[in-house]
């Protein structure tokens, strides 16, 4: 009986200590972020909302990021304001926006809570978290065009196991979406765009042919030209 009491006591002490350690670690993390950014922004609550990034990225061919590896200075808009000097990177493997900062022990990072983010910009692309009722999955989408029509791209990477000296590969793919009259269309080629823009199908077909645009491989600027042409009628 005495051994059982001692055992339970040790469990309680361990849990309390572990909880204290987590809380202390989080406090240290917050202080480290504030030491870097509090002089820039008097109210850090607009970006200092998230959890430590503990995901371990396996060594693989490629990387899990949107565009380039590493954090870059960007524009983040949250429900508290706009921030321009934070170091951010977009992990499209896990669909997480990550704030990076230098701690006394090296580089640290936190995943910013999605529910406070209105938009962010990286490498000239603007990302938002659009209406989840319309979109097929939650998370961040690149906003390519906003007008009577909205055009988004969902950027994704998956970790694929492969043979050879490098066992894994970060494999990229993207999905294009057109939102028209509260309906979402997957746009994969010229034909799918004709179907989505059916009332001007012939005009759009002629425009694509004249300008030698293939939707499957079209750049954002080409897609914008097509959608502006459609809205010009």
C-alpha positions in Angstrom: 0.0 0.0 0.0 2.8 2.4 0.9 4.6 1.6 -2.4 1.4 2.3 -4.3 1.1 5.7 -2.6 4.7 6.6 -3.3 4.3 5.5 -6.9 1.2 7.7 -7.4 3.0 10.6 -5.7 5.9 10.3 -8.1 3.5 10.3 -11.1 1.8 13.5 -9.8 5.2 15.2 -9.3 6.4 14.1 -12.8 3.2 15.5 -14.5 3.5 18.7 -12.6 7.1 19.1 -13.5 6.5 18.2 -17.2 3.7 20.7 -17.4 5.9 23.4 -15.7 8.7 22.6 -18.2 6.3 23.0 -21.2 5.0 26.3 -19.8 8.5 27.6 -19.1 9.6 26.6 -22.6 6.7 28.5 -24.1 7.4 31.6 -22.0 11.0 31.5 -23.1 9.9 31.2 -26.7 7.6 34.2 -26.4 10.3 36.3 -24.7 12.7 35.4 -27.5 10.3 36.6 -30.2 9.5 39.8 -28.3 13.2 40.5 -28.0 13.4 40.6 -31.8 10.2 42.2 -32.8 8.8 44.3 -29.9 10.8 47.3 -30.9 9.2 47.2 -34.4 5.6 46.5 -33.3 4.3 47.8 -30.0 1.4 45.3 -30.1 2.8 41.8 -31.0 -0.5 40.0 -30.3 -1.3 40.2 -34.0 1.4 37.7 -35.0 2.5 36.2 -31.7 -0.2 33.6 -31.7 0.7 30.0 -32.5 2.8 27.0 -31.4 6.4 25.9 -31.7 7.1 24.2 -35.0 8.3 20.8 -33.9 7.8 19.0 -37.3 10.9 17.2 -38.4 11.5 17.6 -42.1 13.1 14.4 -43.5 16.1 14.8 -45.7 14.8 14.5 -49.3 15.2 15.7 -52.8 13.6 19.1 -53.0 12.1 21.0 -50.0 8.8 21.4 -48.3 8.5 25.2 -48.9 6.7 27.4 -51.4 9.3 28.6 -53.8 12.7 28.9 -52.0 14.0 27.4 -48.8 14.3 29.7 -45.9 12.4 32.6 -44.4 12.0 35.9 -46.2 10.7 39.3 -45.2 7.2 39.6 -46.3 3.8 41.2 -45.6 1.5 39.6 -43.1 -2.1 40.9 -42.5 -3.9 39.6 -39.4 -7.0 40.6 -37.5 -4.8 43.0 -35.5 -3.0 44.8 -38.3 -0.3 44.6 -41.0 3.3 43.5 -40.4 6.1 44.0 -42.9 9.4 42.9 -41.3 8.7 39.5 -39.9 10.7 36.5 -41.3 8.1 34.1 -42.7 8.1 30.9 -44.8 5.2 28.9 -46.2 5.4 25.2 -45.5 3.1 23.8 -48.3 3.8 20.2 -47.1 1.8 20.9 -44.0 0.0 24.1 -45.1 1.5 26.2 -42.3 2.8 29.7 -42.2 5.9 29.8 -40.1 7.5 32.7 -38.2 11.2 32.3 -37.9 13.5 34.2 -35.4 16.9 34.0 -33.9 17.0 32.7 -30.3 20.1 32.6 -28.1 20.4 28.9 -29.0 20.0 29.4 -32.7 17.0 29.7 -35.1 13.5 29.0 -33.7 10.1 29.0 -35.4 6.4 28.9 -34.6 3.4 28.0 -36.7 1.1 31.0 -36.7 -2.5 30.1 -36.0 -4.5 30.2 -39.3 -7.6 31.8 -37.7 -5.8 35.1 -37.1 -4.4 35.3 -40.7 -6.2 37.4 -43.3 -3.5 37.3 -45.9 0.3 37.1 -46.5 2.5 37.8 -49.5 5.6 35.8 -50.6 7.7 36.2 -53.7 5.1 38.4 -55.3 2.2 36.0 -54.6 -0.7 36.8 -52.3 -2.3 34.1 -50.2 -5.6 34.1 -48.4 -7.8 31.7 -46.5 -11.0 31.9 -48.6 -14.5 30.9 -47.8 -14.3 27.3 -46.7 -17.9 26.7 -47.8 -17.0 27.3 -51.5 -13.5 25.7 -51.5 -13.0 21.9 -51.5 -10.5 22.0 -48.6 -9.5 24.4 -45.9 -6.2 26.3 -45.8 -4.2 28.8 -47.8 -4.7 29.6 -51.5 -2.8 31.9 -53.8 -5.2 34.6 -54.9 -4.4 35.1 -58.6 -7.4 37.2 -59.6 -10.2 39.0 -57.7 -13.2 40.5 -59.5 -16.6 39.3 -60.5 -14.7 36.0 -60.9 -12.1 34.8 -58.4 -9.2 32.6 -59.4 -7.1 30.6 -56.8 -4.3 28.2 -56.9 -3.8 25.6 -54.1 -0.1 24.7 -53.8 0.8 21.3 -52.4 3.8 19.1 -51.7 3.7 15.5 -50.6 6.6 13.4 -49.3 7.1 10.4 -51.6 9.3 7.4 -50.8 11.6 6.4 -53.7 14.5 4.1 -54.3 18.1 5.2 -54.6 20.5 7.0 -52.3 17.9 9.7 -51.6 15.0 7.8 -50.1 12.4 10.6 -50.2 11.2 13.4 -52.6 9.1 16.5 -51.9 6.8 16.3 -54.9 5.0 19.4 -56.0 1.6 19.8 -57.6 -1.0 22.6 -57.9 -4.7 22.8 -58.4 -6.4 25.8 -60.1 -9.9 26.9 -59.0 -12.3 29.4 -60.5 -15.1 30.7 -58.4 -18.0 32.1 -60.4 -21.5 32.9 -59.0 -20.9 31.0 -55.7 -19.7 27.9 -57.5 -16.2 26.5 -57.5 -14.7 24.9 -60.7 -11.5 22.9 -61.0 -9.6 24.3 -64.0 -7.1 21.8 -65.4 -7.1 22.6 -69.1 -8.7 24.8 -71.8 -11.8 22.6 -72.0 -12.6 23.0 -68.2 -12.2 26.7 -68.5 -14.7 26.7 -71.5 -17.2 24.8 -69.3 -16.8 27.2 -66.4 -17.2 30.3 -68.7 -19.9 28.7 -70.9 -21.8 31.9 -71.8 -18.6 33.2 -73.5 -17.1 29.9 -74.6 -16.5 30.8 -78.2 -15.0 34.2 -77.4 -12.6 32.7 -74.8 -11.6 29.9 -77.2 -10.7 32.4 -79.9 -8.8 34.5 -77.3 -6.7 31.5 -76.1 -5.9 30.5 -79.7 -4.9 34.0 -80.8 -2.7 34.4 -77.8 -1.4 30.8 -77.8 -2.4 30.2 -74.2 -2.6 26.7 -72.7 -4.4 26.9 -69.3 -2.6 23.8 -68.1 0.8 25.6 -68.2 -0.4 29.2 -68.2 1.4 31.8 -66.1 -0.5 33.9 -63.6 -0.2 36.9 -65.9 -1.7 35.0 -68.8 -4.6 33.8 -66.6 -5.3 37.3 -65.5 -5.4 38.5 -69.2 -8.0 35.8 -70.0 -10.2 36.6 -67.0 -10.0 40.4 -67.7 -11.0 39.7 -71.3 -14.0 37.7 -70.1 -15.1 40.4 -67.7 -14.7 43.1 -70.5 -18.0 41.9 -72.1 
